[in-house]
Amino acid sequence: MGELNKIMTFKNDTPNDVIAKVKKQIEESGGKITSETSTVAKMIMYTIPEGIITVFSEDDNQHILADENDGVVTTQ
């Protein structure tokens, strides 16, 4: 089983303690935070083992805009 590369984007008004809590949940699920940024948007990039589903509390979900697979984006 491999790993999935993911990107999670938070709302701009998300408190830092909420982001820290989500990062801890990812790590406790066997994932690894690979990068983060707050320059344009609050985002974390992470890897997580395939087959692992991480469920975030309802309080945390209200701050998450997107959680998507990382990959190459092309235009036609």
Backbone torsions as a table, in degrees:
resi	resn	phi	psi	omega
1	MET	NA	136.5	-178.2
2	GLY	-97.5	-162.6	179.4
3	GLU	-118.4	150.5	175.0
4	LEU	-103.1	136.4	173.3
5	ASN	-94.5	126.1	-174.5
6	LYS	-127.4	156.7	173.3
7	ILE	-128.8	128.1	176.6
8	MET	-116.4	128.5	179.6
9	THR	-111.9	132.6	-179.8
10	PHE	-106.6	158.1	172.0
11	LYS	-63.4	149.6	-176.5
12	ASN	-61.8	-26.7	-179.0
13	ASP	-92.1	12.3	180.0
14	THR	-67.0	126.2	177.8
15	PRO	-65.0	147.2	-179.5
16	ASN	-60.8	-31.5	-180.0
17	ASP	-67.8	-30.4	176.3
18	VAL	-68.5	-43.3	178.3
19	ILE	-62.8	-41.4	178.1
20	ALA	-62.0	-39.0	178.9
21	LYS	-64.9	-43.6	179.1
22	VAL	-63.9	-43.0	178.3
23	LYS	-59.9	-41.0	178.8
24	LYS	-63.5	-41.4	178.7
25	GLN	-62.8	-39.9	178.2
26	ILE	-62.2	-47.4	-178.9
27	GLU	-65.0	-38.2	178.2
28	GLU	-68.0	-20.0	177.7
29	SER	-90.3	5.8	179.5
30	GLY	95.6	5.0	179.8
31	GLY	-86.9	173.5	-179.1
32	LYS	-139.7	128.7	175.9
33	ILE	-76.9	123.1	-177.5
34	THR	-102.0	-23.9	179.8
35	SER	-169.0	161.5	172.7
36	GLU	-153.5	156.4	-179.7
37	THR	-150.2	154.3	172.5
38	SER	-139.0	17.7	-177.9
39	THR	-66.2	-57.3	-180.0
40	VAL	-100.4	-42.1	178.6
41	ALA	-146.1	155.9	176.6
42	LYS	-80.1	112.7	-176.2
43	MET	-139.8	148.6	168.5
44	ILE	-125.7	143.5	174.4
45	MET	-111.4	136.5	-176.5
46	TYR	-151.3	163.0	172.2
47	THR	-115.4	148.6	178.0
48	ILE	-145.9	142.0	179.8
49	PRO	-59.2	140.5	175.2
50	GLU	-56.1	144.3	177.3
51	GLY	89.2	-10.1	178.4
52	ILE	-91.2	127.3	175.6
53	ILE	-112.5	120.0	178.7
54	THR	-100.3	124.0	179.3
55	VAL	-105.8	126.0	179.7
56	PHE	-98.6	149.4	-179.2
57	SER	-62.4	158.3	-179.3
58	GLU	-58.9	-35.7	178.1
59	ASP	-61.7	-40.6	-180.0
60	ASP	-73.2	-36.7	-177.9
61	ASN	-59.6	-31.5	-178.8
62	GLN	-66.1	-16.2	-179.3
63	HIS	-97.3	-12.3	-175.4
64	ILE	-91.1	120.7	176.2
65	LEU	-82.6	-41.3	-177.0
66	ALA	-156.4	147.8	172.1
67	ASP	-137.3	104.7	-171.2
68	GLU	-133.5	160.9	176.3
69	ASN	-68.5	139.2	175.6
70	ASP	-84.5	142.9	179.1
71	GLY	-175.5	-178.4	-179.8
72	VAL	-77.5	133.3	176.8
73	VAL	-108.8	130.0	178.8
74	THR	-124.7	156.6	174.8
75	THR	-122.3	154.6	-178.3
76	GLN	-114.0	NA	NA
